[in-house]
């Protein structure tokens, strides 16, 4: 099942913080802190693009990937 299928509606191309957070499966505060930046449409009026959310989610490392990559980089810096 896809993320969009789990929602009670079809995910639109532009979403409010609440809808974007539900789409990503996280809180609005976490989305604002760690997620992609929203698009400012007008002063005080922002929306998140579904395509930005999809790209951001796809770019997240699998569990354990980030630590392994960091260890490899540190070893290369230390030992050449």
Secondary structure, DSSP 4 states (H G I P E B T S, - for coil): --HHHHSSSPPPSEE-HHHHHHHHTS-HHHHHHHSPPPEEEETTEEEEEHHHHHHHHHHSPPTTHHHHHHHHHHHHHHH-
